[in-house]
Amino acid sequence: MDKKVSVIGAGLAGCEAAWQLSKAGIAVELFEMKPKKFTPAHKYKGFAELVCSNSLKAERINSAAGLLKEEMRRLGSLTVECAEATKVPAGGALAVDREKFSDMVTEKILSCENITVRCEEVTEIPDGNVIIATGPLTSGKLAENIGKVCGGYLSFYDAAAPIVTYNSLEKDKIFFAARYGRGDDDYINCPFTKEEYISFWNELKNAESAPVHDFDKPKGRDDFTVYEGCMPIEVLAKRGEDTMRYGAMKPVGLNDPKTGKRPYAVVQLRKENSEGTLYNIVGFQTNLKFGEQKRVFSMIPGLANAEFVRYGVMHRNSFINSPKLLNADLSFRSREDLFFVGQMTGTEGYMESAAGGIMAGINMARYLQGKEKIILPEETMIGALLRYISNENIADFQPMGANMGILPDISERLKDKQERYRKIADRALAAFENYMERINNG
């Protein structure tokens, strides 16, 4: 059996898959079309480029995102290692300097002796051992080829938030604080009075959106469906006056030091780079026209003279009907030497996609070595995610990110949600360790 593997795509999932294969002594050809060609959303030359946000979500173990990253860490994750080395302050979240993160992942991949990088576009699924990790913006002929093999795509839309410079903010109208005092006052907070909020809401809900590009439209359709997990802020605004105050602009856990009271609403800004010169507007993914973004978002207290170094954009995300196509080990049901991984499988989120890359790399290696594949227990976050996307009983499949709701509940009834989550997380890690001990000693 040929033990060389082609990994298509050098995003987070592809890099993790290549890394795990390399550690297992398997030769890898990693194909990446950048820098010769870019998708509509990607701009940076390096691997593992983060587009939508620089946040990799919560770090604490008793959170879904924190538990996911801990399981990845125990599996030898490349992206978790690089994220921790390039992180910027973000309260209880793990946020990174995007360019430094990408550069570090790229350097490690390029310096790995078992990995050969091919800077070229792949237009057809190759023969042999293949891991497809081309992401939600798979381009051109390869997308068509995958569509034929998989029986078509489902689609949703993803949106990215604007970035502003710190020096352009009105410092007398903002304050630093982390919600509920978690962290070291890592967020900039822009407090609204009720009158300011109502004016902002009226302008936002009536602002003009950018046209949807033809490449973003599902084939044969002029409309589109927005994914709930990354909702454009203007769509939320149209759902009602108070919708944003229970979402991206919620004021709970924050007191304005000038008044000593909780604001009516708050917009938070989070560090985009380690130097603190750039900040992104948290939760403000948008598809408004650039001029409208400048006009409306400048109404946010402290942003009247804001310098926007990047406006928000919306782009197509496509994914395969994984429950009908994939096994829980991420192999294709009708072709055992073909694996799919990343956001195109419906694992929504950067770390979720990277976690799938880890498992695809490990399981491809074990397939080639004639070993039992690893399917983590349903009590673990990774195990639950991969079971979800491979569950044949799911009729209307939609992307899923890490969340405590996909894990089996505990029998003990606890009113304190955080205590319940802690017990669920403790059970997950115990199940993880027991399973891996059996695999390693088996």
N, C-alpha and C positions, 0 to 999 in steps of 0.2 A: 504493500500500500504506500502510495506517495504521501510523505509526511509534510510537504510544504503547504502552507496556507496562504491564500490571497485574502487580505482584509481590505475592503473597499470603503474608504472614507476615514479621515484622520480627525474626526471630532472627538468628543470625550469618550463615546462608546467604542469607536474604532481604536483609539489609542490604548484604552484599557484592555481590549481584546488582544491586540498585538503584544502588549506588555506581558500579559499572563501566558500567552503562547511562548514568548521568548524565554520566560522564566522556566518553562517546562522543557526547554531545549528544542523547541520546534522552530524551523525556519519560516520567516514571515516576509511576504511582499506586501507592503502597505501602500495602497494607491490613494493619492490625494491630488485633485485637479488644481488646487491653489499652488503657486500664485499665477499659473497660466490662465485660470478661469475662476470667477467668483460667482456665488449665488447672489440673488438680489439683496439678501440681508447681510451677507458676510463681507467684511472690509479688510480685516487684518491678515497678514501673510502667514501667521503661525498656526499650529495645530490647536485643537481644543478651544476654539474661539467662543467666548461667551457673548451672546447678542442681546437677549431680552433684559437681562439684569446681571449685576455682578454679585448678587447674593445667592449663596448656596443654602440658605435657610438656617433654621435653629441648630444650635450645637448641643443643647442639653439632651441627655439620654432619654428622658421621659417625654420626648416629643417624637413625632413620626420621622422628621428630617434628621434629628440627632441620632435616633436609633439606626436609621438607614446608614448614615455615615460611619457609625461604630462597627456595624457588620462589614461594611466595605473595608474599613481599616484593618479588621482582623483577617480579611482575605488578601491583604497586601495591595490595596488600591494605589495606583499611581496618582490619580487626580486628587484624592484626599491628601496625600503627602504633599503635593504641589500647592494645593489650596492653603494648607496650614502654614506653608513656608512663605506665602505671598499675601496673607490676609491683611485686611485693613479693619480698623475699629468699626463695629456695627452692633453694639449692644450684645444681645444673646445670640446673634446670628453669625454665621461664617460667610463673610463677604471678602472678595479678593480684588487686588489690582489686576485688571483684566489682561493687560499686556504682559506683565511679569508672570502671571499664571500661564498664559499661552507660551511664552518664551521658555519657561522651565519645563513644561511638558514636552515641547518640541525638542529641546536640547537632550532630554533623557531618551526620547525615542530615537533621535538621530545617532546617539552615541551607543546604542544597543547593538551588539555584534550580530545578533540573530535576526535583526530587522533591516530589510532593504526598502528604502522609500522610493516609490516611483511617482514623480510629479507629472501625472498625465490623467486625462479623463477616461473613465471606463464607460463604454456605451452598451455593453452586453454582459450578462452574468457569465463569468468564466466557467469552464469545466474544472473539475477537481474540487479540492477543499476550499470553501469560500465562506467568508463572513461578510454580509452586507450591512454596512453601518453608515450609509450615505445621508442619513438624517431626513428631516421633514421637508427639505427643499431639494430633493433628488432631481437632477436636471436631465432634460432632453431625452435622448434615445434610451438611456438606462432606465429612466422612470417608465417609459413605455414598455420596455422589456420586462421590468418587474411587475407592472400592471398586468401584462399578459400571463405571466407565471402565477400571479396571485389572484387573478380574477377581478382586478379593478381596485381602485383606491376609495377611501373615504376622506373627507377634507374638513378642516376647520381653519380658523384664522388666529394668528398670534400677533401680539402688538408689543412694541418696545417703548420705554419711557424716555422723556427728554433728559438731557444733562446740562447743567449750568455751572458757571465758574463761581467759586466762593467769593472772590474779590468783588464781584458785581452785586452781591447781596446787600440789602440795607440792614446793617447789623443791629440797629436800634429797634427793629421790628420783629426780630427773631430771638429764639433762645435755644440753648443746647440742653437736651435731656433725653434719657431713655425711658420708654414707657414703664411705669411701675418701678422706676429706679433700677431696672436691670441693666447692667453694664456701666460704663463710665461716661454717661452723657454724650453718647456717640452720634445722636441724631440732631439735626437742626430742625426746629419746630416753628411753623408759621401759623400763628393763632388768628382765628377769625371771630369777629363779633357776629351776631345773628344777621345784622344788616349787610355786612360784607359778604357773608356766606350766600344770602339770598340773591344778591347782585351777581355773584360769581356763578351760582347755579343757573340763573336765567341766561347768562351769556354762553355758558358752556353747553347747555342743552340745545341751544339754537345755533351753535357754531357750525361752520361748513366743513364737511369731511372731504378728504382727498379721494379722488376716483380710484376704483379698484383696477389694478393692471390686468391685462388679459392673461398673463402667465399665472395670476393668482386666482383666476376664476375656475371653478370646477368645469370640466369639459362639457360643453353643451348647455351651460347655465350662465345667467347673468347675475344671480344673487349669490349670497354666501352665508355660512353659518359661523357665528363667533363662538369660540370655546370659552366656557364659563370660568375656567381657571386662570385666564389671562385677559379679562374683560376690559375693553377700552373704556376709559373714564367717562367719555361722552355718552356711551351706551348706558352706563350706570346712572348718569344724570337724568336721562330720559325716562328712567323707571320710577322716578318720584323724587320729591323735594328732599327727603331724609335718607335716601338710599346710600349716598356717599358718606353720610355721618355714621353709618353703621358698617362702613367698609374702609376704603383708603383714607378717609378724612375723620375717622372716629377720634374723639378727644379723650376717651377714658384713659386713666393712668397718667395723665399729664396735667400739671398746673403751671399757669403762666406766672413767672416770678414777679412780674410787674403788678399783677392784680391779686395774686395769691389764690386765684380761682381757676377752675377748669374752663378752657375756651369753649365757645359754641361748636367749633370744628377746628381741625388742625391738618395741615399738610406737612408731611415729614420729608426731609432730604437726607440721603445717606451717602457717605463717602464713596466716590467712584475710584479713587486711587489712593495709594498710601501717603502721598504728600498732602492730601486734603485740599487740593486746588480745584477739584471737580466734584460735584454732587449730583446724584440722580434724584428725580422726584418720585418718591416711593408710591407704587400703585397707580401711577399716571400713564400707563400704556395707552396709546392713542393713535387714531388714524385721521386726526384733524389736519387740514392744510397747514403748512408751515407758518404762513402769515397769521392764521387763526390761533395757532399755538402761542405765538409771540404775543398776540393781543390779549387772549383770554388768560393765559397762565401768568402774565405780568400783573394780573389783578390779585394774585396771591400775595398776602402781606410779606414784604421783604424782597419780592421779586419784580418790583416796578421797573428796575433798570437792569434786570438779569441778562447776562450774556449767555445765549444758548449755543453750546458747542456741538450739540447734536439734538435734532428734533425727533420726536417719536415717529415711528414707522409701523406699518402693518404689512404682514406678508403671509403667504400661504404656508400652512403646515399640512402635510399629507401623511396618512398612515395606513397600513395594511389591515385587513380583517383578521388579526392575529388569532382569535379564538378558533377560527375555522382552518387555520394554516399552520400554526406552530405547536410544538410540544412544550412542556414546561421547562425543558432544558434549552429552549430557543432554537432547536433544529426544525427544519421544514419537514412536515409530515410525509411528503411524497419524495423527499430527497435527503437522505441522512447526512450527506456531506455538505449541506447548505444550511447556514444559520443566518437569521435576521436579528438585529439588535438595535437599540436606541429608540429615539422618539418615533421612528416610523413603525415601531411595534406597538405604540400606544402607552409606553412608560413615560408619562409626561413629567418633564423636569430634568435639569442638568444631571443631578446626582442619581436620579432614577435611571437615566439613560446610561450613565457611567457604570452603575451597578450591573445592568444587563450586559454591558461590555465585558465586565469581569467574568460573569458566569458563562458567557458565550466562549470566551478565550479558554477558560478552564475546561469546559465541556468538550470543545473541539479537540483540545489536547488529549483529554481522557478517551475520547472516541478513537483518536489515532493510536493511542497506546493500548487499546483494548481493555480499558478500565471502566468500572461502573461510573456513570455520569452523576454529577452532584445536583440534586434537587433539594434545596433547603426546606426545612419543615415549615408548615403553614403558620406556625407561631412566630416565625421571623419575618421581618419586613420585606426582605428580598424574596423569600419564599412565597409570601402572600402576593406580592406584586406579579411575579412570574406565573403563579397559578391563576391570577385574575385574567391576564392577557391570553392565557392558553385554555380557558374554561369554555368548552364547546357549548355549554348551556346558555351562554350570553347571546341574546338575540340582537340587541341594539348596542353594539360595542362603541364605547367612547373612551378617550384617553384617561388614564388614572395615574395620579401621583401618589407618593407615600402619604398615608394617613392611617390613624389608629383604627378607623372604621373597617378596614379590610382584614384586620387581625381577629382571630377568635376572641370573644370576650372571656373574662375570668368569672368564675362562679361566685366569688365573694362580692357582696354588694357594698360598694363604697360611695358615699355622697361626694367626697372630695375627688374631683376629676383628676387632679395632678397625682394624687396618691394612687388612683386606679391606673393611670398611665405608667406610673413608676413600676407597679407590679407587673403590668403587661410587658414593659421593657425588660425587666429582670427575667421574666419567663422566656422572652425571646432570646436573650443572650445565653441563658442556660440551655435552651433547646439547640441553639447554634453550636455551642461548645460540645454538647453531647453527640450531636450528629457528626461534627467534624472529627471528633475523637474516634468514632466508629469507622468513618471513612478512612482515616489515616492509619488505623490499626487493622483494617480489614484485609 
